[in-house]
Amino acid sequence: MIGKLNHVAIVVPDLPAATALYRDTLGAQVSAPVDLPPHGVTVVFVTLPNTKIELLHPFGDKSPVAPFLEKNPSGGIHHICYEVEDILAARDQLKAQGARVLGDGEPKIGAHDKPVLFLHPKDFCGTLVELEQA
């Protein structure tokens, strides 16, 4: 069902410092920061030859990553994202197998302007999983 690893998302307490680390220390190509108010995050995209890293920082008072940063002040891996060919078919198959889809179960448009869903971490070895329509 799952395809390519689309990205690994890392919540960071200092977005400019994290951007500089990936760009200057690791030599990666990084984007300018992008505010995503509907998602409550500011994102910097790090492009790698085989996948992407998303550096996430809270945006606004109701950011869903703010509690993560409160529990992990140094930041850390927040979720991994896999591509799927048909997000609705993947959702239905996963639900039939007992996996929990977060939210109302309907795909939302994600940071890459494609439909996404999140799966409960307790169902996936303690890892928050995002599925993105390929």
Secondary structure, DSSP 8 states (H G I E B T S, - for coil): -EEEEEEEEEE-S-HHHHHHIIIIIS--EE---EEEGGGTEEEEEEE-SS-EEEEEEE-STT-TTHHHHHH-TT-EEEEEEEEES-HHHHHHHHHHTT--BSTTSS-EE-TTSSEEEEE-GGGTTT--EEEEE-
